[in-house]
Amino acid sequence: MSYPSLSMARHAPKPRLQQGFTLIEVLVAMVIMAMGLALLYQILGTNTQAVSMTSQYQRAAMLGQSLLAAHDAIPESGWNAQGQSGGYSWSARTQPYQTSSGRQEMGLVPLHQLNIDIQWQENGNTRALNLATLKPQRYVQGTAREATPAEN
């Protein structure tokens, strides 16, 4: 006599007990982890370069602001200078600023455009920062064109 439950039990596949990960699962996990780490290192490297570049631009801007503040007024002959400071090369040049003729007739102080150019090397590349502003012309006391006494 044959029992159906016994014959089915003999032919049914035995449940396999999984003791760990297969080799392919481990390899896939390692590849995903390696790609994630490579991406993380790339992001960190890019951020470090950006911070360094920002720091260099901030230093150049501070140097430029110092040069702009160096003269309250520009001599009639202008101001042209250049120099180096802390790895930065700079040049300052002025030129008379063209205004309407009515401004001069009213006795207003002529203006000069002051341009500051700052350059530096970073990772083999030349970086530059250019600043420009208007400054009044300085009058020397006792001149015929004096509109107001010089306070400088």
CNS distance restraints for C-alpha pairs under 8 A (distance, minus, plus):
assign (resid   2 and name CA) (resid   6 and name CA) 7.93 0.50 0.50
assign (resid   2 and name CA) (resid   7 and name CA) 7.67 0.50 0.50
assign (resid   3 and name CA) (resid   7 and name CA) 6.58 0.50 0.50
assign (resid   4 and name CA) (resid   8 and name CA) 6.20 0.50 0.50
assign (resid   5 and name CA) (resid   9 and name CA) 6.16 0.50 0.50
assign (resid   6 and name CA) (resid  10 and name CA) 6.34 0.50 0.50
assign (resid   7 and name CA) (resid  11 and name CA) 6.56 0.50 0.50
assign (resid   8 and name CA) (resid  12 and name CA) 5.89 0.50 0.50
assign (resid  21 and name CA) (resid  25 and name CA) 6.12 0.50 0.50
assign (resid  21 and name CA) (resid  26 and name CA) 6.55 0.50 0.50
assign (resid  22 and name CA) (resid  26 and name CA) 6.49 0.50 0.50
assign (resid  23 and name CA) (resid  27 and name CA) 6.24 0.50 0.50
assign (resid  24 and name CA) (resid  28 and name CA) 6.11 0.50 0.50
assign (resid  25 and name CA) (resid  29 and name CA) 6.17 0.50 0.50
assign (resid  26 and name CA) (resid  30 and name CA) 6.21 0.50 0.50
assign (resid  27 and name CA) (resid  31 and name CA) 6.20 0.50 0.50
assign (resid  28 and name CA) (resid  32 and name CA) 6.23 0.50 0.50
assign (resid  29 and name CA) (resid  33 and name CA) 6.16 0.50 0.50
assign (resid  30 and name CA) (resid  34 and name CA) 6.03 0.50 0.50
assign (resid  31 and name CA) (resid  35 and name CA) 6.17 0.50 0.50
assign (resid  32 and name CA) (resid  36 and name CA) 6.20 0.50 0.50
assign (resid  33 and name CA) (resid  37 and name CA) 6.19 0.50 0.50
assign (resid  34 and name CA) (resid  38 and name CA) 6.12 0.50 0.50
assign (resid  35 and name CA) (resid  39 and name CA) 6.20 0.50 0.50
assign (resid  36 and name CA) (resid  40 and name CA) 6.16 0.50 0.50
assign (resid  37 and name CA) (resid  41 and name CA) 6.15 0.50 0.50
assign (resid  38 and name CA) (resid  42 and name CA) 6.22 0.50 0.50
assign (resid  39 and name CA) (resid  43 and name CA) 6.22 0.50 0.50
assign (resid  40 and name CA) (resid  44 and name CA) 6.20 0.50 0.50
assign (resid  41 and name CA) (resid  45 and name CA) 6.08 0.50 0.50
assign (resid  42 and name CA) (resid  46 and name CA) 6.18 0.50 0.50
assign (resid  43 and name CA) (resid  47 and name CA) 6.16 0.50 0.50
assign (resid  44 and name CA) (resid  48 and name CA) 6.15 0.50 0.50
assign (resid  45 and name CA) (resid  49 and name CA) 6.35 0.50 0.50
assign (resid  46 and name CA) (resid  50 and name CA) 6.22 0.50 0.50
assign (resid  47 and name CA) (resid  51 and name CA) 6.15 0.50 0.50
assign (resid  48 and name CA) (resid  52 and name CA) 6.24 0.50 0.50
assign (resid  49 and name CA) (resid  53 and name CA) 6.14 0.50 0.50
assign (resid  50 and name CA) (resid  54 and name CA) 6.07 0.50 0.50
assign (resid  51 and name CA) (resid  55 and name CA) 6.13 0.50 0.50
assign (resid  52 and name CA) (resid  56 and name CA) 6.31 0.50 0.50
assign (resid  53 and name CA) (resid  57 and name CA) 6.27 0.50 0.50
assign (resid  53 and name CA) (resid 122 and name CA) 7.96 0.50 0.50
assign (resid  54 and name CA) (resid  58 and name CA) 6.14 0.50 0.50
assign (resid  55 and name CA) (resid  59 and name CA) 6.29 0.50 0.50
assign (resid  56 and name CA) (resid  60 and name CA) 6.22 0.50 0.50
assign (resid  57 and name CA) (resid  61 and name CA) 6.05 0.50 0.50
assign (resid  57 and name CA) (resid 129 and name CA) 7.61 0.50 0.50
assign (resid  58 and name CA) (resid  62 and name CA) 6.20 0.50 0.50
assign (resid  59 and name CA) (resid  63 and name CA) 6.24 0.50 0.50
assign (resid  60 and name CA) (resid  64 and name CA) 6.12 0.50 0.50
assign (resid  60 and name CA) (resid  88 and name CA) 7.32 0.50 0.50
assign (resid  60 and name CA) (resid 118 and name CA) 6.69 0.50 0.50
assign (resid  60 and name CA) (resid 129 and name CA) 6.99 0.50 0.50
assign (resid  61 and name CA) (resid  65 and name CA) 6.09 0.50 0.50
assign (resid  61 and name CA) (resid 129 and name CA) 7.46 0.50 0.50
assign (resid  62 and name CA) (resid  66 and name CA) 6.19 0.50 0.50
assign (resid  63 and name CA) (resid  67 and name CA) 6.28 0.50 0.50
assign (resid  64 and name CA) (resid  68 and name CA) 6.13 0.50 0.50
assign (resid  64 and name CA) (resid 116 and name CA) 6.61 0.50 0.50
assign (resid  64 and name CA) (resid 117 and name CA) 7.98 0.50 0.50
assign (resid  64 and name CA) (resid 118 and name CA) 7.25 0.50 0.50
assign (resid  64 and name CA) (resid 131 and name CA) 6.98 0.50 0.50
assign (resid  65 and name CA) (resid  69 and name CA) 6.12 0.50 0.50
assign (resid  66 and name CA) (resid  70 and name CA) 6.10 0.50 0.50
assign (resid  67 and name CA) (resid  71 and name CA) 7.71 0.50 0.50
assign (resid  67 and name CA) (resid  92 and name CA) 7.97 0.50 0.50
assign (resid  67 and name CA) (resid 116 and name CA) 7.62 0.50 0.50
assign (resid  68 and name CA) (resid 114 and name CA) 7.87 0.50 0.50
assign (resid  68 and name CA) (resid 116 and name CA) 7.62 0.50 0.50
assign (resid  68 and name CA) (resid 133 and name CA) 7.96 0.50 0.50
assign (resid  72 and name CA) (resid 135 and name CA) 7.08 0.50 0.50
assign (resid  72 and name CA) (resid 136 and name CA) 7.66 0.50 0.50
assign (resid  72 and name CA) (resid 152 and name CA) 7.70 0.50 0.50
assign (resid  73 and name CA) (resid 135 and name CA) 5.70 0.50 0.50
assign (resid  73 and name CA) (resid 136 and name CA) 5.07 0.50 0.50
assign (resid  73 and name CA) (resid 137 and name CA) 5.33 0.50 0.50
assign (resid  73 and name CA) (resid 138 and name CA) 4.98 0.50 0.50
assign (resid  74 and name CA) (resid  78 and name CA) 5.96 0.50 0.50
assign (resid  74 and name CA) (resid  79 and name CA) 6.52 0.50 0.50
assign (resid  74 and name CA) (resid 112 and name CA) 6.91 0.50 0.50
assign (resid  74 and name CA) (resid 135 and name CA) 6.48 0.50 0.50
assign (resid  74 and name CA) (resid 136 and name CA) 6.20 0.50 0.50
assign (resid  74 and name CA) (resid 137 and name CA) 4.72 0.50 0.50
assign (resid  74 and name CA) (resid 138 and name CA) 5.29 0.50 0.50
assign (resid  75 and name CA) (resid  79 and name CA) 6.85 0.50 0.50
assign (resid  75 and name CA) (resid 137 and name CA) 5.73 0.50 0.50
assign (resid  75 and name CA) (resid 138 and name CA) 5.03 0.50 0.50
assign (resid  75 and name CA) (resid 139 and name CA) 7.27 0.50 0.50
assign (resid  76 and name CA) (resid 137 and name CA) 5.96 0.50 0.50
assign (resid  76 and name CA) (resid 138 and name CA) 6.55 0.50 0.50
assign (resid  76 and name CA) (resid 139 and name CA) 7.49 0.50 0.50
assign (resid  78 and name CA) (resid  93 and name CA) 7.65 0.50 0.50
assign (resid  78 and name CA) (resid  94 and name CA) 5.62 0.50 0.50
assign (resid  78 and name CA) (resid  95 and name CA) 6.56 0.50 0.50
assign (resid  78 and name CA) (resid  96 and name CA) 7.82 0.50 0.50
assign (resid  78 and name CA) (resid 112 and name CA) 7.69 0.50 0.50
assign (resid  79 and name CA) (resid  92 and name CA) 7.23 0.50 0.50
assign (resid  79 and name CA) (resid  93 and name CA) 5.74 0.50 0.50
assign (resid  79 and name CA) (resid  94 and name CA) 5.56 0.50 0.50
assign (resid  80 and name CA) (resid  91 and name CA) 7.51 0.50 0.50
assign (resid  80 and name CA) (resid  92 and name CA) 5.42 0.50 0.50
assign (resid  80 and name CA) (resid  93 and name CA) 4.32 0.50 0.50
assign (resid  80 and name CA) (resid  94 and name CA) 6.41 0.50 0.50
assign (resid  81 and name CA) (resid  91 and name CA) 5.70 0.50 0.50
assign (resid  81 and name CA) (resid  92 and name CA) 5.15 0.50 0.50
assign (resid  81 and name CA) (resid  93 and name CA) 6.55 0.50 0.50
assign (resid  82 and name CA) (resid  89 and name CA) 7.57 0.50 0.50
assign (resid  82 and name CA) (resid  90 and name CA) 5.49 0.50 0.50
assign (resid  82 and name CA) (resid  91 and name CA) 4.02 0.50 0.50
assign (resid  82 and name CA) (resid  92 and name CA) 6.05 0.50 0.50
assign (resid  83 and name CA) (resid  89 and name CA) 5.90 0.50 0.50
assign (resid  83 and name CA) (resid  90 and name CA) 5.45 0.50 0.50
assign (resid  83 and name CA) (resid  91 and name CA) 6.46 0.50 0.50
assign (resid  84 and name CA) (resid  88 and name CA) 5.52 0.50 0.50
assign (resid  84 and name CA) (resid  89 and name CA) 4.47 0.50 0.50
assign (resid  84 and name CA) (resid  90 and name CA) 6.08 0.50 0.50
assign (resid  85 and name CA) (resid  89 and name CA) 6.56 0.50 0.50
assign (resid  85 and name CA) (resid  90 and name CA) 7.88 0.50 0.50
assign (resid  87 and name CA) (resid 120 and name CA) 6.47 0.50 0.50
assign (resid  87 and name CA) (resid 121 and name CA) 7.97 0.50 0.50
assign (resid  88 and name CA) (resid 118 and name CA) 6.55 0.50 0.50
assign (resid  88 and name CA) (resid 119 and name CA) 5.72 0.50 0.50
assign (resid  88 and name CA) (resid 120 and name CA) 4.91 0.50 0.50
assign (resid  89 and name CA) (resid 118 and name CA) 5.67 0.50 0.50
assign (resid  89 and name CA) (resid 119 and name CA) 5.19 0.50 0.50
assign (resid  89 and name CA) (resid 120 and name CA) 6.31 0.50 0.50
assign (resid  90 and name CA) (resid 116 and name CA) 7.02 0.50 0.50
assign (resid  90 and name CA) (resid 117 and name CA) 5.52 0.50 0.50
assign (resid  90 and name CA) (resid 118 and name CA) 4.34 0.50 0.50
assign (resid  90 and name CA) (resid 119 and name CA) 6.32 0.50 0.50
assign (resid  91 and name CA) (resid 116 and name CA) 5.79 0.50 0.50
assign (resid  91 and name CA) (resid 117 and name CA) 5.33 0.50 0.50
assign (resid  91 and name CA) (resid 118 and name CA) 6.66 0.50 0.50
assign (resid  92 and name CA) (resid 114 and name CA) 6.99 0.50 0.50
assign (resid  92 and name CA) (resid 115 and name CA) 5.71 0.50 0.50
assign (resid  92 and name CA) (resid 116 and name CA) 4.58 0.50 0.50
assign (resid  92 and name CA) (resid 117 and name CA) 6.55 0.50 0.50
assign (resid  93 and name CA) (resid 114 and name CA) 5.88 0.50 0.50
assign (resid  93 and name CA) (resid 115 and name CA) 5.48 0.50 0.50
assign (resid  93 and name CA) (resid 116 and name CA) 6.76 0.50 0.50
assign (resid  94 and name CA) (resid 112 and name CA) 6.09 0.50 0.50
assign (resid  94 and name CA) (resid 113 and name CA) 5.38 0.50 0.50
assign (resid  94 and name CA) (resid 114 and name CA) 4.49 0.50 0.50
assign (resid  94 and name CA) (resid 115 and name CA) 6.23 0.50 0.50
assign (resid  95 and name CA) (resid 112 and name CA) 5.46 0.50 0.50
assign (resid  95 and name CA) (resid 113 and name CA) 5.45 0.50 0.50
assign (resid  95 and name CA) (resid 114 and name CA) 6.92 0.50 0.50
assign (resid  96 and name CA) (resid 110 and name CA) 7.71 0.50 0.50
assign (resid  96 and name CA) (resid 111 and name CA) 6.21 0.50 0.50
assign (resid  96 and name CA) (resid 112 and name CA) 4.35 0.50 0.50
assign (resid  96 and name CA) (resid 113 and name CA) 6.15 0.50 0.50
assign (resid  97 and name CA) (resid 110 and name CA) 7.53 0.50 0.50
assign (resid  97 and name CA) (resid 111 and name CA) 5.36 0.50 0.50
assign (resid  97 and name CA) (resid 112 and name CA) 4.83 0.50 0.50
assign (resid  97 and name CA) (resid 113 and name CA) 5.49 0.50 0.50
assign (resid  97 and name CA) (resid 134 and name CA) 7.78 0.50 0.50
assign (resid  98 and name CA) (resid 111 and name CA) 7.89 0.50 0.50
assign (resid  99 and name CA) (resid 103 and name CA) 6.79 0.50 0.50
assign (resid 100 and name CA) (resid 104 and name CA) 7.53 0.50 0.50
assign (resid 101 and name CA) (resid 105 and name CA) 6.46 0.50 0.50
assign (resid 102 and name CA) (resid 106 and name CA) 6.19 0.50 0.50
assign (resid 103 and name CA) (resid 107 and name CA) 6.81 0.50 0.50
assign (resid 103 and name CA) (resid 108 and name CA) 5.84 0.50 0.50
assign (resid 104 and name CA) (resid 108 and name CA) 5.69 0.50 0.50
assign (resid 104 and name CA) (resid 109 and name CA) 7.39 0.50 0.50
assign (resid 104 and name CA) (resid 110 and name CA) 7.05 0.50 0.50
assign (resid 107 and name CA) (resid 147 and name CA) 6.08 0.50 0.50
assign (resid 108 and name CA) (resid 147 and name CA) 7.12 0.50 0.50
assign (resid 109 and name CA) (resid 136 and name CA) 6.26 0.50 0.50
assign (resid 109 and name CA) (resid 137 and name CA) 6.35 0.50 0.50
assign (resid 109 and name CA) (resid 147 and name CA) 7.19 0.50 0.50
assign (resid 110 and name CA) (resid 136 and name CA) 6.03 0.50 0.50
assign (resid 110 and name CA) (resid 137 and name CA) 5.57 0.50 0.50
assign (resid 111 and name CA) (resid 134 and name CA) 6.30 0.50 0.50
assign (resid 111 and name CA) (resid 135 and name CA) 5.64 0.50 0.50
assign (resid 111 and name CA) (resid 136 and name CA) 4.50 0.50 0.50
assign (resid 111 and name CA) (resid 137 and name CA) 5.56 0.50 0.50
assign (resid 112 and name CA) (resid 134 and name CA) 5.62 0.50 0.50
assign (resid 112 and name CA) (resid 135 and name CA) 5.33 0.50 0.50
assign (resid 112 and name CA) (resid 136 and name CA) 6.10 0.50 0.50
assign (resid 112 and name CA) (resid 137 and name CA) 6.40 0.50 0.50
assign (resid 113 and name CA) (resid 132 and name CA) 6.94 0.50 0.50
assign (resid 113 and name CA) (resid 133 and name CA) 5.82 0.50 0.50
assign (resid 113 and name CA) (resid 134 and name CA) 4.58 0.50 0.50
assign (resid 113 and name CA) (resid 135 and name CA) 6.39 0.50 0.50
assign (resid 114 and name CA) (resid 132 and name CA) 5.51 0.50 0.50
assign (resid 114 and name CA) (resid 133 and name CA) 5.37 0.50 0.50
assign (resid 114 and name CA) (resid 134 and name CA) 5.93 0.50 0.50
assign (resid 114 and name CA) (resid 135 and name CA) 6.82 0.50 0.50
assign (resid 115 and name CA) (resid 130 and name CA) 7.17 0.50 0.50
assign (resid 115 and name CA) (resid 131 and name CA) 5.77 0.50 0.50
assign (resid 115 and name CA) (resid 132 and name CA) 4.44 0.50 0.50
assign (resid 115 and name CA) (resid 133 and name CA) 6.79 0.50 0.50
assign (resid 116 and name CA) (resid 130 and name CA) 5.73 0.50 0.50
assign (resid 116 and name CA) (resid 131 and name CA) 5.04 0.50 0.50
assign (resid 116 and name CA) (resid 132 and name CA) 6.20 0.50 0.50
assign (resid 117 and name CA) (resid 128 and name CA) 7.11 0.50 0.50
assign (resid 117 and name CA) (resid 129 and name CA) 5.97 0.50 0.50
assign (resid 117 and name CA) (resid 130 and name CA) 4.59 0.50 0.50
assign (resid 117 and name CA) (resid 131 and name CA) 6.49 0.50 0.50
assign (resid 118 and name CA) (resid 128 and name CA) 5.53 0.50 0.50
assign (resid 118 and name CA) (resid 129 and name CA) 5.16 0.50 0.50
assign (resid 118 and name CA) (resid 130 and name CA) 6.31 0.50 0.50
assign (resid 119 and name CA) (resid 126 and name CA) 6.75 0.50 0.50
assign (resid 119 and name CA) (resid 127 and name CA) 5.61 0.50 0.50
assign (resid 119 and name CA) (resid 128 and name CA) 4.38 0.50 0.50
assign (resid 119 and name CA) (resid 129 and name CA) 6.52 0.50 0.50
assign (resid 120 and name CA) (resid 126 and name CA) 5.75 0.50 0.50
assign (resid 120 and name CA) (resid 127 and name CA) 5.41 0.50 0.50
assign (resid 120 and name CA) (resid 128 and name CA) 6.56 0.50 0.50
assign (resid 121 and name CA) (resid 125 and name CA) 5.55 0.50 0.50
assign (resid 121 and name CA) (resid 126 and name CA) 4.64 0.50 0.50
assign (resid 121 and name CA) (resid 127 and name CA) 6.07 0.50 0.50
assign (resid 122 and name CA) (resid 126 and name CA) 6.36 0.50 0.50
assign (resid 122 and name CA) (resid 127 and name CA) 6.88 0.50 0.50
assign (resid 138 and name CA) (resid 150 and name CA) 7.03 0.50 0.50
assign (resid 139 and name CA) (resid 143 and name CA) 7.50 0.50 0.50
assign (resid 139 and name CA) (resid 145 and name CA) 7.98 0.50 0.50
assign (resid 139 and name CA) (resid 146 and name CA) 6.16 0.50 0.50
assign (resid 139 and name CA) (resid 149 and name CA) 7.63 0.50 0.50
assign (resid 139 and name CA) (resid 150 and name CA) 5.92 0.50 0.50
assign (resid 140 and name CA) (resid 146 and name CA) 7.39 0.50 0.50
assign (resid 140 and name CA) (resid 150 and name CA) 6.49 0.50 0.50
assign (resid 141 and name CA) (resid 146 and name CA) 6.83 0.50 0.50
assign (resid 141 and name CA) (resid 149 and name CA) 6.24 0.50 0.50
assign (resid 141 and name CA) (resid 150 and name CA) 6.29 0.50 0.50
assign (resid 142 and name CA) (resid 146 and name CA) 7.04 0.50 0.50
